[in-house]
Amino acid sequence: MSTLAINPINRAVRFYEAPIGKKAVMAVTGLVLFGYVIGHLLGNLQIYSANHEQINVYAAFLHNPSNVVPLWVIRTLLLAALVLHVTASVQLWLQNRAARPIAYVKKDDVPASYAARTMIWSGPIVGAFVVFHILHLTVGSVVPLREAAENAPDVRYNVITGFLNPWISGFYIIAMILLCMHLYHGLWSMFQSMGFGHPRYTPLLKKGAAVVAILIAIGNISIPIAVLTGLLSL
């Protein structure tokens, strides 16, 4: 193998080994996962449509045999982004911990926000929720699922019957609160990692990230609350 072919690989490896490299990977993969969160929320909010079958029509479209290949391409991309995001975050945390084994007595406000301090465990908890969410509404291991047609889930029925269980709704709400904190810190730190950090802009980025994260949390949390209060029913 020629030196020209090796050098780019070596440079990429050296770049990733540095903290800035891991932050860049987290920023790019985080952006991909953020796009999925937005798309997933927009799909879920169709449960509020006056046409009660709208969300089932959307689900049937996703499960259409003609969409199998692009659907699995997207799933593979999301899985790869998730694995890279988690790997880079854990390695960065271990790297920072090794570089500073003794914590500072006084913590500055910027990196020591509650969301920042809980990133290392809010991420795994949200990841565990994703697994639970798949088992609940895709696999049907938590509660029995119903199909509206062949290979087409009755999403409205499955969501409402599932969230009628206070334990499932409670777990979902807690996970969404943690996701809100994770997104808040992740969004504005992503801009810093990409070189947009500036004393003039950072406060605006933080406020913007907080607004976006809170709106996403409200949208997601509103569904189990609407089910529990009877605003959404079969």
Residue, then its C-alpha position, 0 to 999 in steps of 0.5 A: m500500500s502506498t504512503l499516499a493511501i496510508n497517510p490519510i488513514n493515519r491522519a484520521v486515526r490521530f485526529y480521532e484519538a485527540p479530544i477534538g476528534k471525538k467531539a467532532v464525531m459526536a457532533v456529526t452523529g448527534l446531528v444525525l440522531f437529532g434529525y431522527v428525533i425531529g422526524h419521529l416526533l412529527g410522525n408521532l404527533q399525527i395521533y392528534s389528527a382529526n382523522h383517527e386513521q392518519i397515524n395508521v396510514y403513516a405507519a402503513f406507508l413506512h411498512n410498505p414492501s416498496n419502502v423496505v430497502p430505504l427503511w433499512v438503509i436509514r435504520t442502519l445509518l441510525l444504528a451506526a450513528l448511535v454506536l459511534h456517538v456512544t463510543a466517542s462519548v464514553q472514550l472522551w469521558l474516560q480520557n477527561r477522567a484520566a487527565r483530571p483524576i481529582a475533581y475541581v473543588k469549585k466548578d464553573d457554571v459553563p461546563a457544570s450545568y446539570a445537563a452537562r454533569t448528567m450527560i454520561w448517564s442520561g445518554p445510557i438511560v435514554g438508550a435503554f428507553v429506546v430499547f424498551h420503546i422498540l420492545h413495546l411498540t415494534v416487537g410487542s414484548v411489553v403489551p400485546l400489539r394489534e394490526a390494522a391490516e396485514n403487516a400494518p400495525d394499528v399504531r393508534y390503538n397500540v399507543i393508547t392502550g400502552f400509555l393507559n398503563p401509568w408505569i409505561s407512561g411514567f417511564y416514557i415521561i422520565a425518559m423524555i425529560l432526560l432526553c430534553m437535558h441531553l439534547y440541550h447540552g448536546l446541541w449547544s456543545m455541538f456548535q462549540s465543537m464545530g467552532f461556533g463558540h463565541p462569548r457573544y453567541t454562546p448564550l444565544l446558542k444555549k437559549g436556542a438549544a433549551v427552547v428546541a429541547i423543551l419543545i421536543a420534550i413537550g411534544n413527546i410528553s403530551i401524548p402519554i399525558a393526553v392518554l392518561t387524562g382522556l384527551l386521547s382515547l380509542 
